């Protein structure tokens, strides 16, 4: 059995005072004004904006796929792939922006987990019935539409509006 070097109070090396609830002298709580200034400097990304951009990207990708291949089934498959991201995302955004979801931090966390499960379930259900909804279905095109729309989350995080 190896022993770790101990520091003052018999605590192991790398111990953090915050882990035991002791005051950390380098931590300073923000005042109301400082918190407001920080929020103004780093505005949150609206989930509705992300869903709207996903929808636009999905339509553009479907149009490009249809124009490049000349096959309408590719366009519809791309559009359905985008819809398997956009519709569940809109459902989750609606649930997360409701008054009930923002009442308390605990309720917010539970609400997020609940709506995330609903989103995943709706996405899976849409993928299961895809072959019956889009005739004939082109699976590679559907998956391209799905992946491209999912990647919009990263673009939204990188492309946030900055206050002037």
N, C-alpha and C positions, 0 to 999 in steps of 0.2 A: 504494500500500500504506500503510495507516495503522499507526501504532505506538501501543502501549499504554503508559501511564506505568509506570515501574518503581520498585519500592521497594528496600529494602536487599537485598543479595546478588543484585541484578539480576533479581528475580522480578517478574512482572506484578502489577498491582493486583488485589486480590480473591483472591490466592493464599492457600491454607490450609496451615499447617505440617503438619497431619495427613496431607495428601495425599502428602507425601514421607517420612512415617514419623517426623518430628521430634516431640519431646515437646510436647504442648500443655499449658501451665501451668494452664488452666482445667479440664482433665479430671482427675478423681480417681476411681480404681477403688473400687468398693464392697467393704466387708468382707463376710464371710460373714453376719454378723448384719444388716447393712444390706440385703443382698440378700434375706434371709428376710423382713425387715420390709416391703420393697417388694412382694414376692410376696403377702404377707398382705393388704396394702392394695389391690392390684389382682389379685384371683384370676382365673386363666384360665377361659374359658368351655369347658365340656365339650362335645365334638362330639356326644356321645350325648344331651345335654340339647337341643341344637339340633335334632337329628333327631327326638326325641320331640315337641318343640313343633311342628315341621313336620307330623308325622303327625296330631297333634290338630287343628291348624289346617285341614289338608286334609279331615279327616272333618267338621269343623264347617261348612266352606264347602260341601262336597258336600250335607250335610243341608239347609243353608239354600237352596241352589240347587234341590234337589228339592222342598222345601216351597213356595218362592216360585213356581216354574213349574208344579209338579204333574206334571212329566215325569221319569220315572225315568232316561231316557237322559241327561238333563242332569246328574243326580246322579252317574251312573256315569262320565260324561265328566270331570266335575270331580274325582272321586276318582282316576281314572286319571292326570289331569294332575298331581295331588299326588303320586301314586306315582312319576312320572317324575323327581321331585326327591328324594323320601324314600328310595326303595330304593337308588339310586346313592350318595346321601349316607351311608346306613348302611353300604354296602360300603366306601366311602372311610374312614369313621370306624373301622371294624373294622381295615382295613389300617394306618391311621396310629397306632392305639393298640396295635399288636402290639409285642412286645419287639424284634423285628428292626428295626423302624422307628426305635426310640429308642436304638439302640446307640451311634451316633456322629453328630456334626453333619452330616457328609458323607452318611452313609447316610440320615439323616432328610430331607435336601433331595432326594435322588434318589427316596426312597420317596414323598415328597409329590408330586413331578412324575409318577411312575408311577401312583399312585392317582388323581390328578386326571385323567389321560388315560383310565384305566379308567372313572371316573365319567362323563366326557363321552361315552365310547363306549357305555356302557350306557344313558345317557339318550337318545342318538340312536337306538339300536336299539329302545328302547321306543317312541319316537315313530314310527319306521318301521312297526312292527307294530300301532300303535294301532287302525287301521281294522279289523284282523282280530280284535282282542281285545275291543273294545267295539262292540257292534252294537245299534242304529245309533249312530255316533259323532257328537257335536256338537263340532266343532273349536273354536269360540269358547269353549265351556265348558271344554274341555280346557286351552286356553291360559290362561284365567283361573285355573284351579286350579294350573297350573304357576307362573305369575307370583306368585300370592299366597304359595305355599309358598317360593319363592325369596326373597321379601322378608323372611321370618322371620329370615334371617341378620342383617339390620340391626337388627331388634327385639332379637335375642339380644345383640348388641353393646351396645345402649343399656340393656338390662334385665339387668344383671349383678347377681348377689347380692353385696351388700356385707357384710363382716364386722361384727359388732356390737361 
